[in-house]
Amino acid sequence: MVRVLKNGGRLTILEFSPPPSGFFGAVYRFYLNTIMQAVGGIISGSASAYRYLSSSIANFPKPEDILKLMQAEGLKKLYSERLTGGIVYIYRGKK
């Protein structure tokens, strides 16, 4: 993404994050691993897609690691904002 940005260009990413620790994280992990997979599988007919999605979210890099990757790619003025109790983040950087 950084490669195609013009100098001074801004990058914004909206991404799921691994479940946070604590009670909310435990509830969210339960939702990801049981409810979302079951309901998504029934509605879409593809339970494997929802198993993959929950696994992908659980194994996604942590927010601090995303910011390190962005910094390593040369982005400046890094910013992250935690949304929905930490299950979603907005990341921003400037080239």
BAROSE-587732 format. One record per residue (C-alpha): x, y, z. Coordinates in steps of 0.25 Angstrom, whole numbers, plus 5000, padded with zeros to 4 digits. Example, Ala and Ser with C-alpha at 12.3 -4.5 7.8 and 13.67 -1.06 7.14 Angstrom:
% residues 2
504949825031 505549965029 
% end
This chain:
% residues 95
500050005000 501150105004 501850074990 500650134982 500450254992 500950394987 501850464996 501050535006 499950435003 499150375015 498750225018 497550185026 497250045030 496049995037 496349855042 495849745052 496749725063 496949595072 496049595084 496449675095 496749615109 495749615120 494249585121 493949655108 495049585100 494449455106 493049485101 493549525088 494449395086 493149315090 492349395079 493449375068 493649225071 492249185073 491049285070 491749345057 492149215051 490849145053 489949265049 490849305037 490949165033 489449145033 489149275025 490249265015 490349115014 491849125016 492249095031 493749075026 493749225022 493349265036 494349175043 495349235034 494949375038 494949345053 496349285052 496849395043 496349505053 496949425065 498249415058 498349555053 499549645057 499249725070 499049875068 500449905073 501049815063 500249875052 500850015056 502249955056 502049905042 501450035037 502650105043 503650005037 503050035023 503350185025 502050245029 502050365039 500950425048 500450285052 499150285059 498250175063 496850175069 496150065077 494750045073 493649945078 494349905091 495649875083 495049775073 495249875062 496349985060 496650095050 498050115047 498650245040 499950285034 500550385025 501650365015 
% end
